[in-house]
Amino acid sequence: LFINKKEILPIGEWINSESYPTKGYKFRPYFHVLPKPHAPHLSTKGREWWKVKLKLNASVNRPESQGGTWYLADSIKLIHRI
């Protein structure tokens, strides 16, 4: 999960996470990465799924209705679109 629709992320380069407080969203720092492209609690409008490498900060167990385990990453590298 990444919030900043104006940002263009480079493919194949490490990207450090930044926080973008957004009205209507709970503040959640770090990149939020799922083990599979499944997050029924999120809108599909404008959604893209990417295979990434990540530098893990922590993991959080969430209900399957929220995508299951979330990996919180300090940095990610975009590999390819799924």
PDB file with one MODEL, atoms N, CA, C and O in Angstrom:
MODEL        1
ATOM      1  N   LEU A   1       0.855  -1.176   0.000  1.00  0.00           N
ATOM      2  CA  LEU A   1       0.000   0.000   0.000  1.00  0.00           C
ATOM      3  C   LEU A   1       0.889   1.222   0.000  1.00  0.00           C
ATOM      4  O   LEU A   1       1.835   1.325   0.780  1.00  0.00           O
ATOM      5  N   PHE A   2       0.574   2.135  -0.876  1.00  0.00           N
ATOM      6  CA  PHE A   2       1.351   3.361  -0.996  1.00  0.00           C
ATOM      7  C   PHE A   2       0.391   4.492  -1.315  1.00  0.00           C
ATOM      8  O   PHE A   2      -0.400   4.397  -2.253  1.00  0.00           O
ATOM      9  N   ILE A   3       0.460   5.560  -0.537  1.00  0.00           N
ATOM     10  CA  ILE A   3      -0.424   6.709  -0.767  1.00  0.00           C
ATOM     11  C   ILE A   3       0.425   7.901  -1.185  1.00  0.00           C
ATOM     12  O   ILE A   3       1.163   8.463  -0.377  1.00  0.00           O
ATOM     13  N   ASN A   4       0.316   8.270  -2.418  1.00  0.00           N
ATOM     14  CA  ASN A   4       0.862   9.502  -2.991  1.00  0.00           C
ATOM     15  C   ASN A   4       0.704   9.364  -4.495  1.00  0.00           C
ATOM     16  O   ASN A   4       1.653   9.023  -5.201  1.00  0.00           O
ATOM     17  N   LYS A   5      -0.496   9.630  -4.979  1.00  0.00           N
ATOM     18  CA  LYS A   5      -0.823   9.371  -6.382  1.00  0.00           C
ATOM     19  C   LYS A   5      -0.010  10.195  -7.370  1.00  0.00           C
ATOM     20  O   LYS A   5       0.006   9.882  -8.560  1.00  0.00           O
ATOM     21  N   LYS A   6       0.664  11.241  -6.904  1.00  0.00           N
ATOM     22  CA  LYS A   6       1.473  12.059  -7.808  1.00  0.00           C
ATOM     23  C   LYS A   6       2.900  11.524  -7.954  1.00  0.00           C
ATOM     24  O   LYS A   6       3.619  11.915  -8.874  1.00  0.00           O
ATOM     25  N   GLU A   7       3.301  10.652  -7.070  1.00  0.00           N
ATOM     26  CA  GLU A   7       4.664  10.121  -7.070  1.00  0.00           C
ATOM     27  C   GLU A   7       4.840   9.081  -8.174  1.00  0.00           C
ATOM     28  O   GLU A   7       3.993   8.205  -8.348  1.00  0.00           O
ATOM     29  N   ILE A   8       5.926   9.178  -8.907  1.00  0.00           N
ATOM     30  CA  ILE A   8       6.289   8.157  -9.890  1.00  0.00           C
ATOM     31  C   ILE A   8       7.443   7.370  -9.291  1.00  0.00           C
ATOM     32  O   ILE A   8       8.511   7.923  -9.027  1.00  0.00           O
ATOM     33  N   LEU A   9       7.227   6.083  -9.080  1.00  0.00           N
ATOM     34  CA  LEU A   9       8.235   5.250  -8.437  1.00  0.00           C
ATOM     35  C   LEU A   9       9.120   4.584  -9.488  1.00  0.00           C
ATOM     36  O   LEU A   9       8.611   4.052 -10.474  1.00  0.00           O
ATOM     37  N   PRO A  10      10.441   4.609  -9.288  1.00  0.00           N
ATOM     38  CA  PRO A  10      11.347   3.986 -10.255  1.00  0.00           C
ATOM     39  C   PRO A  10      11.329   2.461 -10.125  1.00  0.00           C
ATOM     40  O   PRO A  10      11.238   1.924  -9.022  1.00  0.00           O
ATOM     41  N   ILE A  11      11.415   1.785 -11.247  1.00  0.00           N
ATOM     42  CA  ILE A  11      11.459   0.324 -11.259  1.00  0.00           C
ATOM     43  C   ILE A  11      12.914  -0.114 -11.146  1.00  0.00           C
ATOM     44  O   ILE A  11      13.794   0.437 -11.808  1.00  0.00           O
ATOM     45  N   GLY A  12      13.159  -1.122 -10.289  1.00  0.00           N
ATOM     46  CA  GLY A  12      14.495  -1.691 -10.159  1.00  0.00           C
ATOM     47  C   GLY A  12      15.445  -0.923  -9.261  1.00  0.00           C
ATOM     48  O   GLY A  12      16.633  -1.244  -9.211  1.00  0.00           O
ATOM     49  N   GLU A  13      14.953   0.084  -8.548  1.00  0.00           N
ATOM     50  CA  GLU A  13      15.780   0.853  -7.616  1.00  0.00           C
ATOM     51  C   GLU A  13      15.161   0.788  -6.225  1.00  0.00           C
ATOM     52  O   GLU A  13      13.939   0.729  -6.088  1.00  0.00           O
ATOM     53  N   TRP A  14      16.003   0.799  -5.195  1.00  0.00           N
ATOM     54  CA  TRP A  14      15.485   0.808  -3.831  1.00  0.00           C
ATOM     55  C   TRP A  14      14.829   2.152  -3.544  1.00  0.00           C
ATOM     56  O   TRP A  14      15.380   3.207  -3.858  1.00  0.00           O
ATOM     57  N   ILE A  15      13.641   2.098  -2.940  1.00  0.00           N
ATOM     58  CA  ILE A  15      12.857   3.285  -2.612  1.00  0.00           C
ATOM     59  C   ILE A  15      12.610   3.268  -1.103  1.00  0.00           C
ATOM     60  O   ILE A  15      12.067   2.295  -0.579  1.00  0.00           O
ATOM     61  N   ASN A  16      12.999   4.324  -0.405  1.00  0.00           N
ATOM     62  CA  ASN A  16      12.752   4.422   1.032  1.00  0.00           C
ATOM     63  C   ASN A  16      11.317   4.865   1.279  1.00  0.00           C
ATOM     64  O   ASN A  16      10.771   5.686   0.543  1.00  0.00           O
ATOM     65  N   SER A  17      10.716   4.310   2.323  1.00  0.00           N
ATOM     66  CA  SER A  17       9.336   4.682   2.637  1.00  0.00           C
ATOM     67  C   SER A  17       9.291   6.100   3.202  1.00  0.00           C
ATOM     68  O   SER A  17      10.210   6.549   3.887  1.00  0.00           O
ATOM     69  N   GLU A  18       8.209   6.780   2.898  1.00  0.00           N
ATOM     70  CA  GLU A  18       7.930   8.105   3.433  1.00  0.00           C
ATOM     71  C   GLU A  18       6.478   8.113   3.878  1.00  0.00           C
ATOM     72  O   GLU A  18       5.672   7.324   3.383  1.00  0.00           O
ATOM     73  N   SER A  19       6.140   8.988   4.796  1.00  0.00           N
ATOM     74  CA  SER A  19       4.770   9.063   5.296  1.00  0.00           C
ATOM     75  C   SER A  19       4.027  10.203   4.619  1.00  0.00           C
ATOM     76  O   SER A  19       4.553  11.307   4.477  1.00  0.00           O
ATOM     77  N   TYR A  20       2.799   9.923   4.204  1.00  0.00           N
ATOM     78  CA  TYR A  20       1.934  10.914   3.568  1.00  0.00           C
ATOM     79  C   TYR A  20       0.584  10.912   4.280  1.00  0.00           C
ATOM     80  O   TYR A  20      -0.346  10.247   3.825  1.00  0.00           O
ATOM     81  N   PRO A  21       0.459  11.651   5.398  1.00  0.00           N
ATOM     82  CA  PRO A  21      -0.836  11.698   6.070  1.00  0.00           C
ATOM     83  C   PRO A  21      -1.925  12.114   5.076  1.00  0.00           C
ATOM     84  O   PRO A  21      -1.791  13.118   4.377  1.00  0.00           O
ATOM     85  N   THR A  22      -3.002  11.329   5.025  1.00  0.00           N
ATOM     86  CA  THR A  22      -4.060  11.530   4.039  1.00  0.00           C
ATOM     87  C   THR A  22      -5.414  11.504   4.727  1.00  0.00           C
ATOM     88  O   THR A  22      -5.716  10.578   5.480  1.00  0.00           O
ATOM     89  N   LYS A  23      -6.229  12.518   4.470  1.00  0.00           N
ATOM     90  CA  LYS A  23      -7.558  12.596   5.062  1.00  0.00           C
ATOM     91  C   LYS A  23      -8.348  11.326   4.742  1.00  0.00           C
ATOM     92  O   LYS A  23      -8.370  10.873   3.597  1.00  0.00           O
ATOM     93  N   GLY A  24      -8.990  10.763   5.751  1.00  0.00           N
ATOM     94  CA  GLY A  24      -9.807   9.570   5.566  1.00  0.00           C
ATOM     95  C   GLY A  24      -9.039   8.267   5.727  1.00  0.00           C
ATOM     96  O   GLY A  24      -9.632   7.191   5.654  1.00  0.00           O
ATOM     97  N   TYR A  25      -7.713   8.344   5.948  1.00  0.00           N
ATOM     98  CA  TYR A  25      -6.894   7.144   6.122  1.00  0.00           C
ATOM     99  C   TYR A  25      -6.172   7.213   7.458  1.00  0.00           C
ATOM    100  O   TYR A  25      -5.692   8.273   7.859  1.00  0.00           O
ATOM    101  N   LYS A  26      -6.098   6.087   8.142  1.00  0.00           N
ATOM    102  CA  LYS A  26      -5.346   6.014   9.383  1.00  0.00           C
ATOM    103  C   LYS A  26      -3.858   6.165   9.059  1.00  0.00           C
ATOM    104  O   LYS A  26      -3.388   5.633   8.053  1.00  0.00           O
ATOM    105  N   PHE A  27      -3.118   6.885   9.901  1.00  0.00           N
ATOM    106  CA  PHE A  27      -1.683   7.054   9.684  1.00  0.00           C
ATOM    107  C   PHE A  27      -0.981   5.718   9.884  1.00  0.00           C
ATOM    108  O   PHE A  27      -1.020   5.138  10.969  1.00  0.00           O
ATOM    109  N   ARG A  28      -0.345   5.241   8.831  1.00  0.00           N
ATOM    110  CA  ARG A  28       0.397   3.978   8.892  1.00  0.00           C
ATOM    111  C   ARG A  28       1.702   4.163   8.130  1.00  0.00           C
ATOM    112  O   ARG A  28       1.708   4.120   6.900  1.00  0.00           O
ATOM    113  N   PRO A  29       2.808   4.369   8.841  1.00  0.00           N
ATOM    114  CA  PRO A  29       4.087   4.538   8.149  1.00  0.00           C
ATOM    115  C   PRO A  29       4.557   3.221   7.522  1.00  0.00           C
ATOM    116  O   PRO A  29       3.981   2.167   7.791  1.00  0.00           O
ATOM    117  N   TYR A  30       5.561   3.279   6.717  1.00  0.00           N
ATOM    118  CA  TYR A  30       6.175   2.149   6.002  1.00  0.00           C
ATOM    119  C   TYR A  30       5.344   1.751   4.780  1.00  0.00           C
ATOM    120  O   TYR A  30       4.167   2.092   4.663  1.00  0.00           O
ATOM    121  N   PHE A  31       5.995   1.023   3.880  1.00  0.00           N
ATOM    122  CA  PHE A  31       5.272   0.369   2.796  1.00  0.00           C
ATOM    123  C   PHE A  31       4.554  -0.825   3.401  1.00  0.00           C
ATOM    124  O   PHE A  31       5.110  -1.507   4.262  1.00  0.00           O
ATOM    125  N   HIS A  32       3.344  -1.085   2.970  1.00  0.00           N
ATOM    126  CA  HIS A  32       2.582  -2.250   3.411  1.00  0.00           C
ATOM    127  C   HIS A  32       2.550  -3.232   2.249  1.00  0.00           C
ATOM    128  O   HIS A  32       1.998  -2.935   1.190  1.00  0.00           O
ATOM    129  N   VAL A  33       3.142  -4.397   2.452  1.00  0.00           N
ATOM    130  CA  VAL A  33       3.314  -5.387   1.394  1.00  0.00           C
ATOM    131  C   VAL A  33       2.578  -6.659   1.794  1.00  0.00           C
ATOM    132  O   VAL A  33       2.662  -7.102   2.939  1.00  0.00           O
ATOM    133  N   LEU A  34       1.860  -7.238   0.844  1.00  0.00           N
ATOM    134  CA  LEU A  34       1.135  -8.486   1.081  1.00  0.00           C
ATOM    135  C   LEU A  34       1.837  -9.630   0.352  1.00  0.00           C
ATOM    136  O   LEU A  34       2.478  -9.402  -0.675  1.00  0.00           O
ATOM    137  N   PRO A  35       1.726 -10.863   0.870  1.00  0.00           N
ATOM    138  CA  PRO A  35       2.381 -11.993   0.201  1.00  0.00           C
ATOM    139  C   PRO A  35       1.704 -12.406  -1.104  1.00  0.00           C
ATOM    140  O   PRO A  35       2.300 -13.120  -1.910  1.00  0.00           O
ATOM    141  N   LYS A  36       0.471 -11.966  -1.317  1.00  0.00           N
ATOM    142  CA  LYS A  36      -0.244 -12.283  -2.563  1.00  0.00           C
ATOM    143  C   LYS A  36      -1.120 -11.086  -2.933  1.00  0.00           C
ATOM    144  O   LYS A  36      -1.463 -10.290  -2.059  1.00  0.00           O
ATOM    145  N   PRO A  37      -1.487 -10.942  -4.200  1.00  0.00           N
ATOM    146  CA  PRO A  37      -2.290  -9.784  -4.625  1.00  0.00           C
ATOM    147  C   PRO A  37      -3.763  -9.931  -4.256  1.00  0.00           C
ATOM    148  O   PRO A  37      -4.612 -10.178  -5.112  1.00  0.00           O
ATOM    149  N   HIS A  38      -4.048  -9.773  -2.961  1.00  0.00           N
ATOM    150  CA  HIS A  38      -5.410  -9.965  -2.463  1.00  0.00           C
ATOM    151  C   HIS A  38      -5.634  -9.040  -1.270  1.00  0.00           C
ATOM    152  O   HIS A  38      -5.079  -9.260  -0.193  1.00  0.00           O
ATOM    153  N   ALA A  39      -6.452  -8.003  -1.468  1.00  0.00           N
ATOM    154  CA  ALA A  39      -6.790  -7.076  -0.385  1.00  0.00           C
ATOM    155  C   ALA A  39      -8.218  -6.601  -0.597  1.00  0.00           C
ATOM    156  O   ALA A  39      -8.439  -5.481  -1.058  1.00  0.00           O
ATOM    157  N   PRO A  40      -9.205  -7.459  -0.258  1.00  0.00           N
ATOM    158  CA  PRO A  40     -10.600  -7.130  -0.545  1.00  0.00           C
ATOM    159  C   PRO A  40     -11.115  -5.882   0.173  1.00  0.00           C
ATOM    160  O   PRO A  40     -12.146  -5.334  -0.216  1.00  0.00           O
ATOM    161  N   HIS A  41     -10.422  -5.432   1.203  1.00  0.00           N
ATOM    162  CA  HIS A  41     -10.865  -4.247   1.937  1.00  0.00           C
ATOM    163  C   HIS A  41     -10.479  -2.948   1.225  1.00  0.00           C
ATOM    164  O   HIS A  41     -10.923  -1.875   1.634  1.00  0.00           O
ATOM    165  N   LEU A  42      -9.665  -3.020   0.175  1.00  0.00           N
ATOM    166  CA  LEU A  42      -9.235  -1.825  -0.555  1.00  0.00           C
ATOM    167  C   LEU A  42      -9.992  -1.681  -1.861  1.00  0.00           C
ATOM    168  O   LEU A  42     -10.378  -2.673  -2.480  1.00  0.00           O
ATOM    169  N   SER A  43     -10.200  -0.453  -2.273  1.00  0.00           N
ATOM    170  CA  SER A  43     -10.839  -0.177  -3.560  1.00  0.00           C
ATOM    171  C   SER A  43      -9.963  -0.707  -4.691  1.00  0.00           C
ATOM    172  O   SER A  43      -8.736  -0.692  -4.588  1.00  0.00           O
ATOM    173  N   THR A  44     -10.585  -1.170  -5.759  1.00  0.00           N
ATOM    174  CA  THR A  44      -9.817  -1.638  -6.913  1.00  0.00           C
ATOM    175  C   THR A  44      -9.568  -0.515  -7.917  1.00  0.00           C
ATOM    176  O   THR A  44      -8.795  -0.691  -8.858  1.00  0.00           O
ATOM    177  N   LYS A  45     -10.208   0.628  -7.729  1.00  0.00           N
ATOM    178  CA  LYS A  45     -10.033   1.754  -8.651  1.00  0.00           C
ATOM    179  C   LYS A  45      -8.578   2.243  -8.613  1.00  0.00           C
ATOM    180  O   LYS A  45      -8.079   2.661  -7.568  1.00  0.00           O
ATOM    181  N   GLY A  46      -7.918   2.183  -9.756  1.00  0.00           N
ATOM    182  CA  GLY A  46      -6.541   2.643  -9.847  1.00  0.00           C
ATOM    183  C   GLY A  46      -5.521   1.731  -9.194  1.00  0.00           C
ATOM    184  O   GLY A  46      -4.348   2.088  -9.090  1.00  0.00           O
ATOM    185  N   ARG A  47      -5.949   0.564  -8.754  1.00  0.00           N
ATOM    186  CA  ARG A  47      -5.054  -0.357  -8.037  1.00  0.00           C
ATOM    187  C   ARG A  47      -4.106  -1.054  -9.002  1.00  0.00           C
ATOM    188  O   ARG A  47      -4.527  -1.515 -10.063  1.00  0.00           O
ATOM    189  N   GLU A  48      -2.829  -1.135  -8.642  1.00  0.00           N
ATOM    190  CA  GLU A  48      -1.836  -1.915  -9.369  1.00  0.00           C
ATOM    191  C   GLU A  48      -1.155  -2.844  -8.379  1.00  0.00           C
ATOM    192  O   GLU A  48      -0.929  -2.481  -7.225  1.00  0.00           O
ATOM    193  N   TRP A  49      -0.836  -4.029  -8.835  1.00  0.00           N
ATOM    194  CA  TRP A  49      -0.110  -4.996  -8.010  1.00  0.00           C
ATOM    195  C   TRP A  49       1.274  -5.204  -8.621  1.00  0.00           C
ATOM    196  O   TRP A  49       1.404  -5.356  -9.836  1.00  0.00           O
ATOM    197  N   TRP A  50       2.304  -5.209  -7.778  1.00  0.00           N
ATOM    198  CA  TRP A  50       3.684  -5.358  -8.225  1.00  0.00           C
ATOM    199  C   TRP A  50       4.396  -6.403  -7.382  1.00  0.00           C
ATOM    200  O   TRP A  50       4.170  -6.510  -6.177  1.00  0.00           O
ATOM    201  N   LYS A  51       5.260  -7.172  -8.035  1.00  0.00           N
ATOM    202  CA  LYS A  51       6.189  -8.028  -7.298  1.00  0.00           C
ATOM    203  C   LYS A  51       7.307  -7.106  -6.829  1.00  0.00           C
ATOM    204  O   LYS A  51       7.820  -6.302  -7.606  1.00  0.00           O
ATOM    205  N   VAL A  52       7.688  -7.223  -5.547  1.00  0.00           N
ATOM    206  CA  VAL A  52       8.724  -6.352  -4.983  1.00  0.00           C
ATOM    207  C   VAL A  52       9.713  -7.159  -4.157  1.00  0.00           C
ATOM    208  O   VAL A  52       9.408  -8.259  -3.696  1.00  0.00           O
ATOM    209  N   LYS A  53      10.880  -6.606  -3.980  1.00  0.00           N
ATOM    210  CA  LYS A  53      11.804  -7.048  -2.938  1.00  0.00           C
ATOM    211  C   LYS A  53      11.615  -6.041  -1.822  1.00  0.00           C
ATOM    212  O   LYS A  53      11.272  -4.886  -2.077  1.00  0.00           O
ATOM    213  N   LEU A  54      11.837  -6.470  -0.577  1.00  0.00           N
ATOM    214  CA  LEU A  54      11.620  -5.539   0.523  1.00  0.00           C
ATOM    215  C   LEU A  54      12.659  -5.688   1.607  1.00  0.00           C
ATOM    216  O   LEU A  54      13.256  -6.750   1.785  1.00  0.00           O
ATOM    217  N   LYS A  55      12.866  -4.596   2.332  1.00  0.00           N
ATOM    218  CA  LYS A  55      13.690  -4.589   3.536  1.00  0.00           C
ATOM    219  C   LYS A  55      12.701  -4.510   4.691  1.00  0.00           C
ATOM    220  O   LYS A  55      12.150  -3.452   4.996  1.00  0.00           O
ATOM    221  N   LEU A  56      12.497  -5.650   5.316  1.00  0.00           N
ATOM    222  CA  LEU A  56      11.439  -5.818   6.314  1.00  0.00           C
ATOM    223  C   LEU A  56      11.723  -5.054   7.601  1.00  0.00           C
ATOM    224  O   LEU A  56      12.840  -5.070   8.118  1.00  0.00           O
ATOM    225  N   ASN A  57      10.700  -4.391   8.102  1.00  0.00           N
ATOM    226  CA  ASN A  57      10.756  -3.744   9.400  1.00  0.00           C
ATOM    227  C   ASN A  57      10.005  -4.596  10.413  1.00  0.00           C
ATOM    228  O   ASN A  57      10.484  -4.818  11.526  1.00  0.00           O
ATOM    229  N   ALA A  58       8.815  -5.075  10.019  1.00  0.00           N
ATOM    230  CA  ALA A  58       7.971  -5.881  10.911  1.00  0.00           C
ATOM    231  C   ALA A  58       6.896  -6.566  10.079  1.00  0.00           C
ATOM    232  O   ALA A  58       6.705  -6.251   8.905  1.00  0.00           O
ATOM    233  N   SER A  59       6.202  -7.501  10.701  1.00  0.00           N
ATOM    234  CA  SER A  59       5.025  -8.094  10.061  1.00  0.00           C
ATOM    235  C   SER A  59       3.868  -8.045  11.047  1.00  0.00           C
ATOM    236  O   SER A  59       4.056  -8.089  12.262  1.00  0.00           O
ATOM    237  N   VAL A  60       2.662  -7.951  10.487  1.00  0.00           N
ATOM    238  CA  VAL A  60       1.457  -7.835  11.297  1.00  0.00           C
ATOM    239  C   VAL A  60       0.435  -8.828  10.767  1.00  0.00           C
ATOM    240  O   VAL A  60       0.150  -8.844   9.570  1.00  0.00           O
ATOM    241  N   ASN A  61      -0.119  -9.654  11.645  1.00  0.00           N
ATOM    242  CA  ASN A  61      -1.170 -10.583  11.235  1.00  0.00           C
ATOM    243  C   ASN A  61      -2.509  -9.865  11.239  1.00  0.00           C
ATOM    244  O   ASN A  61      -2.945  -9.336  12.262  1.00  0.00           O
ATOM    245  N   ARG A  62      -3.156  -9.855  10.078  1.00  0.00           N
ATOM    246  CA  ARG A  62      -4.460  -9.226   9.906  1.00  0.00           C
ATOM    247  C   ARG A  62      -5.446 -10.286   9.434  1.00  0.00           C
ATOM    248  O   ARG A  62      -5.026 -11.351   8.982  1.00  0.00           O
ATOM    249  N   PRO A  63      -6.754 -10.021   9.528  1.00  0.00           N
ATOM    250  CA  PRO A  63      -7.742 -10.979   9.019  1.00  0.00           C
ATOM    251  C   PRO A  63      -7.596 -11.159   7.505  1.00  0.00           C
ATOM    252  O   PRO A  63      -7.139 -10.249   6.813  1.00  0.00           O
ATOM    253  N   GLU A  64      -7.980 -12.322   6.995  1.00  0.00           N
ATOM    254  CA  GLU A  64      -7.946 -12.570   5.548  1.00  0.00           C
ATOM    255  C   GLU A  64      -8.765 -11.528   4.788  1.00  0.00           C
ATOM    256  O   GLU A  64      -8.435 -11.193   3.651  1.00  0.00           O
ATOM    257  N   SER A  65      -9.827 -11.014   5.406  1.00  0.00           N
ATOM    258  CA  SER A  65     -10.641  -9.986   4.745  1.00  0.00           C
ATOM    259  C   SER A  65      -9.856  -8.689   4.537  1.00  0.00           C
ATOM    260  O   SER A  65     -10.293  -7.806   3.799  1.00  0.00           O
ATOM    261  N   GLN A  66      -8.689  -8.578   5.194  1.00  0.00           N
ATOM    262  CA  GLN A  66      -7.804  -7.423   5.015  1.00  0.00           C
ATOM    263  C   GLN A  66      -6.480  -7.840   4.375  1.00  0.00           C
ATOM    264  O   GLN A  66      -5.485  -7.123   4.474  1.00  0.00           O
ATOM    265  N   GLY A  67      -6.472  -9.001   3.719  1.00  0.00           N
ATOM    266  CA  GLY A  67      -5.280  -9.436   2.997  1.00  0.00           C
ATOM    267  C   GLY A  67      -4.367 -10.368   3.763  1.00  0.00           C
ATOM    268  O   GLY A  67      -3.353 -10.812   3.224  1.00  0.00           O
ATOM    269  N   GLY A  68      -4.703 -10.680   5.018  1.00  0.00           N
ATOM    270  CA  GLY A  68      -3.845 -11.576   5.806  1.00  0.00           C
ATOM    271  C   GLY A  68      -2.630 -10.831   6.341  1.00  0.00           C
ATOM    272  O   GLY A  68      -2.739  -9.674   6.747  1.00  0.00           O
ATOM    273  N   THR A  69      -1.483 -11.484   6.343  1.00  0.00           N
ATOM    274  CA  THR A  69      -0.257 -10.892   6.884  1.00  0.00           C
ATOM    275  C   THR A  69       0.169  -9.664   6.084  1.00  0.00           C
ATOM    276  O   THR A  69       0.203  -9.684   4.854  1.00  0.00           O
ATOM    277  N   TRP A  70       0.489  -8.606   6.805  1.00  0.00           N
ATOM    278  CA  TRP A  70       1.049  -7.403   6.189  1.00  0.00           C
ATOM    279  C   TRP A  70       2.524  -7.359   6.559  1.00  0.00           C
ATOM    280  O   TRP A  70       2.876  -7.528   7.727  1.00  0.00           O
ATOM    281  N   TYR A  71       3.392  -7.133   5.572  1.00  0.00           N
ATOM    282  CA  TYR A  71       4.808  -6.906   5.821  1.00  0.00           C
ATOM    283  C   TYR A  71       5.040  -5.402   5.753  1.00  0.00           C
ATOM    284  O   TYR A  71       4.700  -4.760   4.759  1.00  0.00           O
ATOM    285  N   LEU A  72       5.613  -4.850   6.802  1.00  0.00           N
ATOM    286  CA  LEU A  72       5.898  -3.416   6.859  1.00  0.00           C
ATOM    287  C   LEU A  72       7.361  -3.225   6.483  1.00  0.00           C
ATOM    288  O   LEU A  72       8.258  -3.719   7.166  1.00  0.00           O
ATOM    289  N   ALA A  73       7.590  -2.508   5.395  1.00  0.00           N
ATOM    290  CA  ALA A  73       8.936  -2.402   4.841  1.00  0.00           C
ATOM    291  C   ALA A  73       9.477  -0.982   4.906  1.00  0.00           C
ATOM    292  O   ALA A  73       8.778  -0.018   4.594  1.00  0.00           O
ATOM    293  N   ASP A  74      10.745  -0.872   5.321  1.00  0.00           N
ATOM    294  CA  ASP A  74      11.441   0.416   5.289  1.00  0.00           C
ATOM    295  C   ASP A  74      11.719   0.832   3.852  1.00  0.00           C
ATOM    296  O   ASP A  74      11.666   2.015   3.515  1.00  0.00           O
ATOM    297  N   SER A  75      12.017  -0.165   3.001  1.00  0.00           N
ATOM    298  CA  SER A  75      12.353   0.089   1.598  1.00  0.00           C
ATOM    299  C   SER A  75      11.814  -1.035   0.739  1.00  0.00           C
ATOM    300  O   SER A  75      11.692  -2.174   1.189  1.00  0.00           O
ATOM    301  N   ILE A  76      11.491  -0.704  -0.512  1.00  0.00           N
ATOM    302  CA  ILE A  76      11.091  -1.719  -1.481  1.00  0.00           C
ATOM    303  C   ILE A  76      11.798  -1.454  -2.809  1.00  0.00           C
ATOM    304  O   ILE A  76      12.263  -0.349  -3.086  1.00  0.00           O
ATOM    305  N   LYS A  77      11.859  -2.512  -3.619  1.00  0.00           N
ATOM    306  CA  LYS A  77      12.350  -2.403  -4.993  1.00  0.00           C
ATOM    307  C   LYS A  77      11.287  -3.019  -5.882  1.00  0.00           C
ATOM    308  O   LYS A  77      10.970  -4.200  -5.736  1.00  0.00           O
ATOM    309  N   LEU A  78      10.727  -2.235  -6.807  1.00  0.00           N
ATOM    310  CA  LEU A  78       9.725  -2.745  -7.741  1.00  0.00           C
ATOM    311  C   LEU A  78      10.410  -3.648  -8.758  1.00  0.00           C
ATOM    312  O   LEU A  78      11.386  -3.249  -9.391  1.00  0.00           O
ATOM    313  N   ILE A  79       9.891  -4.877  -8.914  1.00  0.00           N
ATOM    314  CA  ILE A  79      10.472  -5.838  -9.850  1.00  0.00           C
ATOM    315  C   ILE A  79       9.678  -5.841 -11.155  1.00  0.00           C
ATOM    316  O   ILE A  79      10.223  -5.541 -12.217  1.00  0.00           O
ATOM    317  N   HIS A  80       8.389  -6.181 -11.075  1.00  0.00           N
ATOM    318  CA  HIS A  80       7.528  -6.132 -12.265  1.00  0.00           C
ATOM    319  C   HIS A  80       6.068  -6.120 -11.839  1.00  0.00           C
ATOM    320  O   HIS A  80       5.718  -6.563 -10.745  1.00  0.00           O
ATOM    321  N   ARG A  81       5.220  -5.601 -12.732  1.00  0.00           N
ATOM    322  CA  ARG A  81       3.781  -5.557 -12.487  1.00  0.00           C
ATOM    323  C   ARG A  81       3.217  -6.965 -12.611  1.00  0.00           C
ATOM    324  O   ARG A  81       3.641  -7.744 -13.465  1.00  0.00           O
ATOM    325  N   ILE A  82       2.266  -7.277 -11.758  1.00  0.00           N
ATOM    326  CA  ILE A  82       1.610  -8.593 -11.793  1.00  0.00           C
ATOM    327  C   ILE A  82       0.383  -8.498 -12.669  1.00  0.00           C
ATOM    328  O   ILE A  82      -0.328  -9.488 -12.845  1.00  0.00           O
TER     329      ILE A  82
ENDMDL
END
